[in-house]
Amino acid sequence: MNQEEIKDTIRELITEIAEDMDVDEESITDDASFVEDMGLDSMALLEVLATMEKKFGISIPESEFPNITSINKCTDTVQKYLSEKS
């Protein structure tokens, strides 16, 4: 799976969660902060992380969670753990 496919998958996931939380779709950009720009709460972020782990078949350590603040950072993290898995 290449970087653009990973990013598209994460973007779709964020869009689904954002719809449930009534987040403006225009605020969903690759660099937008999940908390400050999109207004996602900690439960939504945990849902994102759990879904990413399941969808990509990886395990992301809790120590990484504070660094996963945007679609771009999610993509980087997923790529890192996918490459370690290979």
PDB file of N, CA, C and O in Angstrom:
ATOM      1  N   MET A   1       0.857  -1.180   0.000  1.00  0.00           N
ATOM      2  CA  MET A   1       0.000   0.000   0.000  1.00  0.00           C
ATOM      3  C   MET A   1       0.899   1.239   0.000  1.00  0.00           C
ATOM      4  O   MET A   1       1.773   1.376   0.856  1.00  0.00           O
ATOM      5  N   ASN A   2       0.682   2.134  -0.960  1.00  0.00           N
ATOM      6  CA  ASN A   2       1.548   3.311  -1.027  1.00  0.00           C
ATOM      7  C   ASN A   2       1.017   4.457  -0.153  1.00  0.00           C
ATOM      8  O   ASN A   2      -0.072   4.370   0.414  1.00  0.00           O
ATOM      9  N   GLN A   3       1.801   5.512  -0.060  1.00  0.00           N
ATOM     10  CA  GLN A   3       1.470   6.618   0.831  1.00  0.00           C
ATOM     11  C   GLN A   3       0.117   7.247   0.486  1.00  0.00           C
ATOM     12  O   GLN A   3      -0.653   7.577   1.388  1.00  0.00           O
ATOM     13  N   GLU A   4      -0.179   7.414  -0.787  1.00  0.00           N
ATOM     14  CA  GLU A   4      -1.436   8.056  -1.187  1.00  0.00           C
ATOM     15  C   GLU A   4      -2.638   7.174  -0.836  1.00  0.00           C
ATOM     16  O   GLU A   4      -3.681   7.689  -0.434  1.00  0.00           O
ATOM     17  N   GLU A   5      -2.504   5.862  -0.982  1.00  0.00           N
ATOM     18  CA  GLU A   5      -3.588   4.948  -0.608  1.00  0.00           C
ATOM     19  C   GLU A   5      -3.825   4.978   0.898  1.00  0.00           C
ATOM     20  O   GLU A   5      -4.971   4.971   1.348  1.00  0.00           O
ATOM     21  N   ILE A   6      -2.747   5.011   1.673  1.00  0.00           N
ATOM     22  CA  ILE A   6      -2.866   5.100   3.129  1.00  0.00           C
ATOM     23  C   ILE A   6      -3.570   6.400   3.503  1.00  0.00           C
ATOM     24  O   ILE A   6      -4.495   6.407   4.316  1.00  0.00           O
ATOM     25  N   LYS A   7      -3.121   7.500   2.900  1.00  0.00           N
ATOM     26  CA  LYS A   7      -3.699   8.815   3.207  1.00  0.00           C
ATOM     27  C   LYS A   7      -5.192   8.853   2.847  1.00  0.00           C
ATOM     28  O   LYS A   7      -5.998   9.389   3.607  1.00  0.00           O
ATOM     29  N   ASP A   8      -5.556   8.288   1.697  1.00  0.00           N
ATOM     30  CA  ASP A   8      -6.961   8.262   1.282  1.00  0.00           C
ATOM     31  C   ASP A   8      -7.811   7.474   2.270  1.00  0.00           C
ATOM     32  O   ASP A   8      -8.919   7.887   2.612  1.00  0.00           O
ATOM     33  N   THR A   9      -7.291   6.342   2.727  1.00  0.00           N
ATOM     34  CA  THR A   9      -8.009   5.512   3.692  1.00  0.00           C
ATOM     35  C   THR A   9      -8.215   6.271   5.003  1.00  0.00           C
ATOM     36  O   THR A   9      -9.308   6.246   5.570  1.00  0.00           O
ATOM     37  N   ILE A  10      -7.178   6.937   5.479  1.00  0.00           N
ATOM     38  CA  ILE A  10      -7.270   7.702   6.722  1.00  0.00           C
ATOM     39  C   ILE A  10      -8.241   8.879   6.547  1.00  0.00           C
ATOM     40  O   ILE A  10      -9.041   9.169   7.436  1.00  0.00           O
ATOM     41  N   ARG A  11      -8.162   9.547   5.404  1.00  0.00           N
ATOM     42  CA  ARG A  11      -9.057  10.682   5.130  1.00  0.00           C
ATOM     43  C   ARG A  11     -10.529  10.231   5.158  1.00  0.00           C
ATOM     44  O   ARG A  11     -11.382  10.923   5.713  1.00  0.00           O
ATOM     45  N   GLU A  12     -10.816   9.069   4.555  1.00  0.00           N
ATOM     46  CA  GLU A  12     -12.179   8.526   4.568  1.00  0.00           C
ATOM     47  C   GLU A  12     -12.637   8.251   5.993  1.00  0.00           C
ATOM     48  O   GLU A  12     -13.771   8.561   6.357  1.00  0.00           O
ATOM     49  N   LEU A  13     -11.759   7.671   6.792  1.00  0.00           N
ATOM     50  CA  LEU A  13     -12.077   7.369   8.180  1.00  0.00           C
ATOM     51  C   LEU A  13     -12.381   8.650   8.964  1.00  0.00           C
ATOM     52  O   LEU A  13     -13.367   8.718   9.698  1.00  0.00           O
ATOM     53  N   ILE A  14     -11.530   9.655   8.803  1.00  0.00           N
ATOM     54  CA  ILE A  14     -11.731  10.923   9.509  1.00  0.00           C
ATOM     55  C   ILE A  14     -13.038  11.571   9.057  1.00  0.00           C
ATOM     56  O   ILE A  14     -13.766  12.131   9.877  1.00  0.00           O
ATOM     57  N   THR A  15     -13.337  11.500   7.777  1.00  0.00           N
ATOM     58  CA  THR A  15     -14.568  12.093   7.259  1.00  0.00           C
ATOM     59  C   THR A  15     -15.795  11.412   7.867  1.00  0.00           C
ATOM     60  O   THR A  15     -16.761  12.083   8.231  1.00  0.00           O
ATOM     61  N   GLU A  16     -15.761  10.088   7.978  1.00  0.00           N
ATOM     62  CA  GLU A  16     -16.869   9.356   8.592  1.00  0.00           C
ATOM     63  C   GLU A  16     -17.076   9.783  10.043  1.00  0.00           C
ATOM     64  O   GLU A  16     -18.203  10.050  10.461  1.00  0.00           O
ATOM     65  N   ILE A  17     -16.001   9.845  10.800  1.00  0.00           N
ATOM     66  CA  ILE A  17     -16.089  10.230  12.209  1.00  0.00           C
ATOM     67  C   ILE A  17     -16.543  11.678  12.329  1.00  0.00           C
ATOM     68  O   ILE A  17     -17.357  12.011  13.189  1.00  0.00           O
ATOM     69  N   ALA A  18     -16.014  12.532  11.467  1.00  0.00           N
ATOM     70  CA  ALA A  18     -16.361  13.950  11.504  1.00  0.00           C
ATOM     71  C   ALA A  18     -17.850  14.162  11.225  1.00  0.00           C
ATOM     72  O   ALA A  18     -18.474  15.040  11.821  1.00  0.00           O
ATOM     73  N   GLU A  19     -18.421  13.359  10.319  1.00  0.00           N
ATOM     74  CA  GLU A  19     -19.851  13.467  10.034  1.00  0.00           C
ATOM     75  C   GLU A  19     -20.662  13.186  11.287  1.00  0.00           C
ATOM     76  O   GLU A  19     -21.634  13.887  11.567  1.00  0.00           O
ATOM     77  N   ASP A  20     -20.272  12.164  12.043  1.00  0.00           N
ATOM     78  CA  ASP A  20     -20.973  11.816  13.277  1.00  0.00           C
ATOM     79  C   ASP A  20     -20.877  12.926  14.316  1.00  0.00           C
ATOM     80  O   ASP A  20     -21.764  13.082  15.155  1.00  0.00           O
ATOM     81  N   MET A  21     -19.788  13.699  14.252  1.00  0.00           N
ATOM     82  CA  MET A  21     -19.566  14.769  15.239  1.00  0.00           C
ATOM     83  C   MET A  21     -19.956  16.137  14.694  1.00  0.00           C
ATOM     84  O   MET A  21     -19.720  17.156  15.343  1.00  0.00           O
ATOM     85  N   ASP A  22     -20.552  16.164  13.504  1.00  0.00           N
ATOM     86  CA  ASP A  22     -21.010  17.413  12.895  1.00  0.00           C
ATOM     87  C   ASP A  22     -19.856  18.393  12.648  1.00  0.00           C
ATOM     88  O   ASP A  22     -19.983  19.591  12.897  1.00  0.00           O
ATOM     89  N   VAL A  23     -18.742  17.870  12.159  1.00  0.00           N
ATOM     90  CA  VAL A  23     -17.573  18.681  11.824  1.00  0.00           C
ATOM     91  C   VAL A  23     -17.714  19.152  10.379  1.00  0.00           C
ATOM     92  O   VAL A  23     -18.122  18.380   9.511  1.00  0.00           O
ATOM     93  N   ASP A  24     -17.384  20.394  10.122  1.00  0.00           N
ATOM     94  CA  ASP A  24     -17.434  20.957   8.781  1.00  0.00           C
ATOM     95  C   ASP A  24     -16.410  20.243   7.898  1.00  0.00           C
ATOM     96  O   ASP A  24     -15.221  20.216   8.217  1.00  0.00           O
ATOM     97  N   GLU A  25     -16.877  19.664   6.780  1.00  0.00           N
ATOM     98  CA  GLU A  25     -15.969  18.908   5.906  1.00  0.00           C
ATOM     99  C   GLU A  25     -14.831  19.755   5.352  1.00  0.00           C
ATOM    100  O   GLU A  25     -13.767  19.221   5.041  1.00  0.00           O
ATOM    101  N   GLU A  26     -15.030  21.054   5.223  1.00  0.00           N
ATOM    102  CA  GLU A  26     -13.974  21.919   4.708  1.00  0.00           C
ATOM    103  C   GLU A  26     -12.791  22.012   5.673  1.00  0.00           C
ATOM    104  O   GLU A  26     -11.682  22.362   5.268  1.00  0.00           O
ATOM    105  N   SER A  27     -13.029  21.700   6.943  1.00  0.00           N
ATOM    106  CA  SER A  27     -11.937  21.751   7.922  1.00  0.00           C
ATOM    107  C   SER A  27     -11.066  20.499   7.862  1.00  0.00           C
ATOM    108  O   SER A  27     -10.023  20.441   8.512  1.00  0.00           O
ATOM    109  N   ILE A  28     -11.482  19.504   7.092  1.00  0.00           N
ATOM    110  CA  ILE A  28     -10.731  18.252   6.995  1.00  0.00           C
ATOM    111  C   ILE A  28      -9.708  18.367   5.868  1.00  0.00           C
ATOM    112  O   ILE A  28     -10.007  18.110   4.702  1.00  0.00           O
ATOM    113  N   THR A  29      -8.505  18.757   6.245  1.00  0.00           N
ATOM    114  CA  THR A  29      -7.394  18.828   5.295  1.00  0.00           C
ATOM    115  C   THR A  29      -6.254  17.972   5.837  1.00  0.00           C
ATOM    116  O   THR A  29      -6.270  17.569   7.000  1.00  0.00           O
ATOM    117  N   ASP A  30      -5.279  17.700   5.000  1.00  0.00           N
ATOM    118  CA  ASP A  30      -4.187  16.802   5.403  1.00  0.00           C
ATOM    119  C   ASP A  30      -3.360  17.347   6.569  1.00  0.00           C
ATOM    120  O   ASP A  30      -2.817  16.574   7.359  1.00  0.00           O
ATOM    121  N   ASP A  31      -3.264  18.664   6.676  1.00  0.00           N
ATOM    122  CA  ASP A  31      -2.459  19.271   7.744  1.00  0.00           C
ATOM    123  C   ASP A  31      -3.285  19.780   8.922  1.00  0.00           C
ATOM    124  O   ASP A  31      -2.721  20.223   9.923  1.00  0.00           O
ATOM    125  N   ALA A  32      -4.606  19.725   8.818  1.00  0.00           N
ATOM    126  CA  ALA A  32      -5.462  20.250   9.886  1.00  0.00           C
ATOM    127  C   ALA A  32      -5.310  19.412  11.151  1.00  0.00           C
ATOM    128  O   ALA A  32      -5.232  18.185  11.100  1.00  0.00           O
ATOM    129  N   SER A  33      -5.271  20.100  12.276  1.00  0.00           N
ATOM    130  CA  SER A  33      -5.181  19.428  13.569  1.00  0.00           C
ATOM    131  C   SER A  33      -6.522  18.777  13.895  1.00  0.00           C
ATOM    132  O   SER A  33      -7.574  19.402  13.762  1.00  0.00           O
ATOM    133  N   PHE A  34      -6.474  17.521  14.321  1.00  0.00           N
ATOM    134  CA  PHE A  34      -7.702  16.827  14.685  1.00  0.00           C
ATOM    135  C   PHE A  34      -8.457  17.548  15.795  1.00  0.00           C
ATOM    136  O   PHE A  34      -9.685  17.634  15.760  1.00  0.00           O
ATOM    137  N   VAL A  35      -7.735  18.059  16.766  1.00  0.00           N
ATOM    138  CA  VAL A  35      -8.374  18.687  17.922  1.00  0.00           C
ATOM    139  C   VAL A  35      -8.680  20.162  17.656  1.00  0.00           C
ATOM    140  O   VAL A  35      -9.835  20.578  17.745  1.00  0.00           O
ATOM    141  N   GLU A  36      -7.655  20.956  17.329  1.00  0.00           N
ATOM    142  CA  GLU A  36      -7.852  22.396  17.184  1.00  0.00           C
ATOM    143  C   GLU A  36      -8.690  22.777  15.959  1.00  0.00           C
ATOM    144  O   GLU A  36      -9.577  23.626  16.056  1.00  0.00           O
ATOM    145  N   ASP A  37      -8.414  22.154  14.806  1.00  0.00           N
ATOM    146  CA  ASP A  37      -9.102  22.553  13.573  1.00  0.00           C
ATOM    147  C   ASP A  37     -10.411  21.803  13.339  1.00  0.00           C
ATOM    148  O   ASP A  37     -11.387  22.377  12.855  1.00  0.00           O
ATOM    149  N   MET A  38     -10.422  20.515  13.687  1.00  0.00           N
ATOM    150  CA  MET A  38     -11.617  19.713  13.414  1.00  0.00           C
ATOM    151  C   MET A  38     -12.517  19.555  14.637  1.00  0.00           C
ATOM    152  O   MET A  38     -13.699  19.235  14.509  1.00  0.00           O
ATOM    153  N   GLY A  39     -11.956  19.779  15.813  1.00  0.00           N
ATOM    154  CA  GLY A  39     -12.753  19.670  17.036  1.00  0.00           C
ATOM    155  C   GLY A  39     -13.033  18.246  17.481  1.00  0.00           C
ATOM    156  O   GLY A  39     -13.994  18.008  18.212  1.00  0.00           O
ATOM    157  N   LEU A  40     -12.206  17.286  17.052  1.00  0.00           N
ATOM    158  CA  LEU A  40     -12.403  15.910  17.497  1.00  0.00           C
ATOM    159  C   LEU A  40     -12.011  15.788  18.963  1.00  0.00           C
ATOM    160  O   LEU A  40     -11.052  16.416  19.411  1.00  0.00           O
ATOM    161  N   ASP A  41     -12.760  14.973  19.709  1.00  0.00           N
ATOM    162  CA  ASP A  41     -12.441  14.786  21.124  1.00  0.00           C
ATOM    163  C   ASP A  41     -11.590  13.528  21.303  1.00  0.00           C
ATOM    164  O   ASP A  41     -11.302  12.818  20.340  1.00  0.00           O
ATOM    165  N   SER A  42     -11.198  13.266  22.538  1.00  0.00           N
ATOM    166  CA  SER A  42     -10.287  12.142  22.796  1.00  0.00           C
ATOM    167  C   SER A  42     -10.915  10.801  22.430  1.00  0.00           C
ATOM    168  O   SER A  42     -10.209   9.895  21.987  1.00  0.00           O
ATOM    169  N   MET A  43     -12.215  10.660  22.605  1.00  0.00           N
ATOM    170  CA  MET A  43     -12.876   9.404  22.230  1.00  0.00           C
ATOM    171  C   MET A  43     -12.831   9.198  20.711  1.00  0.00           C
ATOM    172  O   MET A  43     -12.614   8.082  20.240  1.00  0.00           O
ATOM    173  N   ALA A  44     -13.031  10.258  19.962  1.00  0.00           N
ATOM    174  CA  ALA A  44     -12.965  10.167  18.497  1.00  0.00           C
ATOM    175  C   ALA A  44     -11.550   9.801  18.059  1.00  0.00           C
ATOM    176  O   ALA A  44     -11.366   9.004  17.139  1.00  0.00           O
ATOM    177  N   LEU A  45     -10.555  10.383  18.718  1.00  0.00           N
ATOM    178  CA  LEU A  45      -9.164  10.079  18.370  1.00  0.00           C
ATOM    179  C   LEU A  45      -8.824   8.620  18.666  1.00  0.00           C
ATOM    180  O   LEU A  45      -8.119   7.976  17.889  1.00  0.00           O
ATOM    181  N   LEU A  46      -9.317   8.100  19.779  1.00  0.00           N
ATOM    182  CA  LEU A  46      -9.085   6.688  20.090  1.00  0.00           C
ATOM    183  C   LEU A  46      -9.757   5.791  19.046  1.00  0.00           C
ATOM    184  O   LEU A  46      -9.209   4.759  18.659  1.00  0.00           O
ATOM    185  N   GLU A  47     -10.939   6.192  18.599  1.00  0.00           N
ATOM    186  CA  GLU A  47     -11.638   5.441  17.557  1.00  0.00           C
ATOM    187  C   GLU A  47     -10.812   5.436  16.269  1.00  0.00           C
ATOM    188  O   GLU A  47     -10.694   4.407  15.604  1.00  0.00           O
ATOM    189  N   VAL A  48     -10.243   6.590  15.925  1.00  0.00           N
ATOM    190  CA  VAL A  48      -9.394   6.690  14.738  1.00  0.00           C
ATOM    191  C   VAL A  48      -8.213   5.729  14.863  1.00  0.00           C
ATOM    192  O   VAL A  48      -7.938   4.959  13.943  1.00  0.00           O
ATOM    193  N   LEU A  49      -7.520   5.772  15.993  1.00  0.00           N
ATOM    194  CA  LEU A  49      -6.335   4.931  16.189  1.00  0.00           C
ATOM    195  C   LEU A  49      -6.681   3.448  16.168  1.00  0.00           C
ATOM    196  O   LEU A  49      -5.984   2.653  15.537  1.00  0.00           O
ATOM    197  N   ALA A  50      -7.758   3.073  16.857  1.00  0.00           N
ATOM    198  CA  ALA A  50      -8.154   1.661  16.893  1.00  0.00           C
ATOM    199  C   ALA A  50      -8.531   1.169  15.495  1.00  0.00           C
ATOM    200  O   ALA A  50      -8.178   0.055  15.108  1.00  0.00           O
ATOM    201  N   THR A  51      -9.242   1.993  14.751  1.00  0.00           N
ATOM    202  CA  THR A  51      -9.654   1.616  13.395  1.00  0.00           C
ATOM    203  C   THR A  51      -8.448   1.517  12.471  1.00  0.00           C
ATOM    204  O   THR A  51      -8.377   0.615  11.635  1.00  0.00           O
ATOM    205  N   MET A  52      -7.496   2.442  12.617  1.00  0.00           N
ATOM    206  CA  MET A  52      -6.278   2.386  11.805  1.00  0.00           C
ATOM    207  C   MET A  52      -5.506   1.101  12.077  1.00  0.00           C
ATOM    208  O   MET A  52      -5.055   0.433  11.146  1.00  0.00           O
ATOM    209  N   GLU A  53      -5.356   0.761  13.335  1.00  0.00           N
ATOM    210  CA  GLU A  53      -4.631  -0.459  13.690  1.00  0.00           C
ATOM    211  C   GLU A  53      -5.296  -1.681  13.060  1.00  0.00           C
ATOM    212  O   GLU A  53      -4.622  -2.545  12.501  1.00  0.00           O
ATOM    213  N   LYS A  54      -6.614  -1.744  13.155  1.00  0.00           N
ATOM    214  CA  LYS A  54      -7.353  -2.881  12.615  1.00  0.00           C
ATOM    215  C   LYS A  54      -7.274  -2.912  11.087  1.00  0.00           C
ATOM    216  O   LYS A  54      -6.997  -3.957  10.499  1.00  0.00           O
ATOM    217  N   LYS A  55      -7.515  -1.781  10.455  1.00  0.00           N
ATOM    218  CA  LYS A  55      -7.558  -1.695   8.994  1.00  0.00           C
ATOM    219  C   LYS A  55      -6.208  -2.029   8.365  1.00  0.00           C
ATOM    220  O   LYS A  55      -6.151  -2.683   7.324  1.00  0.00           O
ATOM    221  N   PHE A  56      -5.111  -1.577   9.003  1.00  0.00           N
ATOM    222  CA  PHE A  56      -3.788  -1.780   8.426  1.00  0.00           C
ATOM    223  C   PHE A  56      -3.044  -2.966   9.039  1.00  0.00           C
ATOM    224  O   PHE A  56      -1.944  -3.299   8.597  1.00  0.00           O
ATOM    225  N   GLY A  57      -3.636  -3.610  10.060  1.00  0.00           N
ATOM    226  CA  GLY A  57      -3.003  -4.778  10.668  1.00  0.00           C
ATOM    227  C   GLY A  57      -1.713  -4.446  11.395  1.00  0.00           C
ATOM    228  O   GLY A  57      -0.753  -5.215  11.354  1.00  0.00           O
ATOM    229  N   ILE A  58      -1.692  -3.296  12.062  1.00  0.00           N
ATOM    230  CA  ILE A  58      -0.492  -2.873  12.789  1.00  0.00           C
ATOM    231  C   ILE A  58      -0.851  -2.591  14.245  1.00  0.00           C
ATOM    232  O   ILE A  58      -2.025  -2.516  14.608  1.00  0.00           O
ATOM    233  N   SER A  59       0.164  -2.440  15.056  1.00  0.00           N
ATOM    234  CA  SER A  59      -0.017  -2.053  16.453  1.00  0.00           C
ATOM    235  C   SER A  59       0.792  -0.778  16.684  1.00  0.00           C
ATOM    236  O   SER A  59       2.006  -0.752  16.485  1.00  0.00           O
ATOM    237  N   ILE A  60       0.096   0.276  17.109  1.00  0.00           N
ATOM    238  CA  ILE A  60       0.755   1.562  17.351  1.00  0.00           C
ATOM    239  C   ILE A  60       0.887   1.744  18.864  1.00  0.00           C
ATOM    240  O   ILE A  60      -0.119   1.752  19.574  1.00  0.00           O
ATOM    241  N   PRO A  61       2.118   1.891  19.363  1.00  0.00           N
ATOM    242  CA  PRO A  61       2.307   2.061  20.803  1.00  0.00           C
ATOM    243  C   PRO A  61       1.658   3.357  21.306  1.00  0.00           C
ATOM    244  O   PRO A  61       1.612   4.366  20.601  1.00  0.00           O
ATOM    245  N   GLU A  62       1.164   3.297  22.533  1.00  0.00           N
ATOM    246  CA  GLU A  62       0.530   4.481  23.130  1.00  0.00           C
ATOM    247  C   GLU A  62       1.455   5.688  23.149  1.00  0.00           C
ATOM    248  O   GLU A  62       0.987   6.826  23.112  1.00  0.00           O
ATOM    249  N   SER A  63       2.749   5.457  23.205  1.00  0.00           N
ATOM    250  CA  SER A  63       3.704   6.572  23.228  1.00  0.00           C
ATOM    251  C   SER A  63       3.636   7.404  21.950  1.00  0.00           C
ATOM    252  O   SER A  63       4.053   8.562  21.948  1.00  0.00           O
ATOM    253  N   GLU A  64       3.115   6.828  20.857  1.00  0.00           N
ATOM    254  CA  GLU A  64       2.985   7.542  19.580  1.00  0.00           C
ATOM    255  C   GLU A  64       1.728   8.421  19.543  1.00  0.00           C
ATOM    256  O   GLU A  64       1.677   9.381  18.774  1.00  0.00           O
ATOM    257  N   PHE A  65       0.734   8.113  20.348  1.00  0.00           N
ATOM    258  CA  PHE A  65      -0.563   8.790  20.258  1.00  0.00           C
ATOM    259  C   PHE A  65      -0.486  10.313  20.274  1.00  0.00           C
ATOM    260  O   PHE A  65      -1.153  10.954  19.462  1.00  0.00           O
ATOM    261  N   PRO A  66       0.301  10.921  21.167  1.00  0.00           N
ATOM    262  CA  PRO A  66       0.348  12.396  21.184  1.00  0.00           C
ATOM    263  C   PRO A  66       0.894  13.014  19.888  1.00  0.00           C
ATOM    264  O   PRO A  66       0.640  14.185  19.606  1.00  0.00           O
ATOM    265  N   ASN A  67       1.635  12.238  19.111  1.00  0.00           N
ATOM    266  CA  ASN A  67       2.234  12.751  17.873  1.00  0.00           C
ATOM    267  C   ASN A  67       1.284  12.664  16.680  1.00  0.00           C
ATOM    268  O   ASN A  67       1.536  13.274  15.641  1.00  0.00           O
ATOM    269  N   ILE A  68       0.195  11.911  16.824  1.00  0.00           N
ATOM    270  CA  ILE A  68      -0.724  11.686  15.711  1.00  0.00           C
ATOM    271  C   ILE A  68      -1.811  12.765  15.774  1.00  0.00           C
ATOM    272  O   ILE A  68      -2.867  12.576  16.379  1.00  0.00           O
ATOM    273  N   THR A  69      -1.523  13.890  15.139  1.00  0.00           N
ATOM    274  CA  THR A  69      -2.402  15.052  15.285  1.00  0.00           C
ATOM    275  C   THR A  69      -3.056  15.519  13.989  1.00  0.00           C
ATOM    276  O   THR A  69      -3.862  16.449  14.002  1.00  0.00           O
ATOM    277  N   SER A  70      -2.713  14.877  12.865  1.00  0.00           N
ATOM    278  CA  SER A  70      -3.275  15.278  11.570  1.00  0.00           C
ATOM    279  C   SER A  70      -3.273  14.074  10.630  1.00  0.00           C
ATOM    280  O   SER A  70      -2.677  13.040  10.931  1.00  0.00           O
ATOM    281  N   ILE A  71      -3.941  14.220   9.501  1.00  0.00           N
ATOM    282  CA  ILE A  71      -3.955  13.139   8.512  1.00  0.00           C
ATOM    283  C   ILE A  71      -2.534  12.829   8.045  1.00  0.00           C
ATOM    284  O   ILE A  71      -2.168  11.662   7.905  1.00  0.00           O
ATOM    285  N   ASN A  72      -1.731  13.868   7.803  1.00  0.00           N
ATOM    286  CA  ASN A  72      -0.346  13.635   7.371  1.00  0.00           C
ATOM    287  C   ASN A  72       0.447  12.867   8.419  1.00  0.00           C
ATOM    288  O   ASN A  72       1.191  11.947   8.077  1.00  0.00           O
ATOM    289  N   LYS A  73       0.300  13.230   9.693  1.00  0.00           N
ATOM    290  CA  LYS A  73       1.046  12.536  10.746  1.00  0.00           C
ATOM    291  C   LYS A  73       0.543  11.109  10.935  1.00  0.00           C
ATOM    292  O   LYS A  73       1.324  10.209  11.243  1.00  0.00           O
ATOM    293  N   CYS A  74      -0.763  10.901  10.749  1.00  0.00           N
ATOM    294  CA  CYS A  74      -1.313   9.535  10.779  1.00  0.00           C
ATOM    295  C   CYS A  74      -0.686   8.700   9.680  1.00  0.00           C
ATOM    296  O   CYS A  74      -0.267   7.565   9.910  1.00  0.00           O
ATOM    297  N   THR A  75      -0.624   9.264   8.493  1.00  0.00           N
ATOM    298  CA  THR A  75      -0.064   8.557   7.338  1.00  0.00           C
ATOM    299  C   THR A  75       1.382   8.163   7.609  1.00  0.00           C
ATOM    300  O   THR A  75       1.775   7.024   7.354  1.00  0.00           O
ATOM    301  N   ASP A  76       2.176   9.099   8.125  1.00  0.00           N
ATOM    302  CA  ASP A  76       3.580   8.817   8.445  1.00  0.00           C
ATOM    303  C   ASP A  76       3.700   7.692   9.460  1.00  0.00           C
ATOM    304  O   ASP A  76       4.546   6.809   9.321  1.00  0.00           O
ATOM    305  N   THR A  77       2.850   7.724  10.484  1.00  0.00           N
ATOM    306  CA  THR A  77       2.900   6.717  11.542  1.00  0.00           C
ATOM    307  C   THR A  77       2.513   5.346  11.003  1.00  0.00           C
ATOM    308  O   THR A  77       3.170   4.348  11.298  1.00  0.00           O
ATOM    309  N   VAL A  78       1.447   5.300  10.214  1.00  0.00           N
ATOM    310  CA  VAL A  78       1.017   4.028   9.634  1.00  0.00           C
ATOM    311  C   VAL A  78       2.116   3.468   8.738  1.00  0.00           C
ATOM    312  O   VAL A  78       2.419   2.277   8.804  1.00  0.00           O
ATOM    313  N   GLN A  79       2.715   4.309   7.902  1.00  0.00           N
ATOM    314  CA  GLN A  79       3.801   3.847   7.023  1.00  0.00           C
ATOM    315  C   GLN A  79       4.958   3.281   7.838  1.00  0.00           C
ATOM    316  O   GLN A  79       5.527   2.248   7.485  1.00  0.00           O
ATOM    317  N   LYS A  80       5.301   3.961   8.926  1.00  0.00           N
ATOM    318  CA  LYS A  80       6.414   3.526   9.764  1.00  0.00           C
ATOM    319  C   LYS A  80       6.154   2.108  10.301  1.00  0.00           C
ATOM    320  O   LYS A  80       7.036   1.252  10.244  1.00  0.00           O
ATOM    321  N   TYR A  81       4.942   1.864  10.821  1.00  0.00           N
ATOM    322  CA  TYR A  81       4.657   0.569  11.410  1.00  0.00           C
ATOM    323  C   TYR A  81       4.372  -0.499  10.358  1.00  0.00           C
ATOM    324  O   TYR A  81       4.591  -1.682  10.619  1.00  0.00           O
ATOM    325  N   LEU A  82       3.894  -0.119   9.185  1.00  0.00           N
ATOM    326  CA  LEU A  82       3.753  -1.077   8.095  1.00  0.00           C
ATOM    327  C   LEU A  82       5.114  -1.559   7.619  1.00  0.00           C
ATOM    328  O   LEU A  82       5.299  -2.742   7.335  1.00  0.00           O
ATOM    329  N   SER A  83       6.079  -0.619   7.533  1.00  0.00           N
ATOM    330  CA  SER A  83       7.414  -1.007   7.071  1.00  0.00           C
ATOM    331  C   SER A  83       8.119  -1.873   8.106  1.00  0.00           C
ATOM    332  O   SER A  83       8.884  -2.767   7.743  1.00  0.00           O
ATOM    333  N   GLU A  84       7.872  -1.622   9.387  1.00  0.00           N
ATOM    334  CA  GLU A  84       8.477  -2.465  10.431  1.00  0.00           C
ATOM    335  C   GLU A  84       7.875  -3.858  10.414  1.00  0.00           C
ATOM    336  O   GLU A  84       8.545  -4.832  10.759  1.00  0.00           O
ATOM    337  N   LYS A  85       6.608  -3.960  10.013  1.00  0.00           N
ATOM    338  CA  LYS A  85       5.903  -5.233   9.962  1.00  0.00           C
ATOM    339  C   LYS A  85       6.419  -6.112   8.833  1.00  0.00           C
ATOM    340  O   LYS A  85       6.418  -7.338   8.942  1.00  0.00           O
ATOM    341  N   SER A  86       6.863  -5.477   7.739  1.00  0.00           N
ATOM    342  CA  SER A  86       7.304  -6.234   6.544  1.00  0.00           C
ATOM    343  C   SER A  86       8.592  -6.989   6.796  1.00  0.00           C
ATOM    344  O   SER A  86       9.094  -7.670   5.901  1.00  0.00           O
TER     345      SER A  86
END
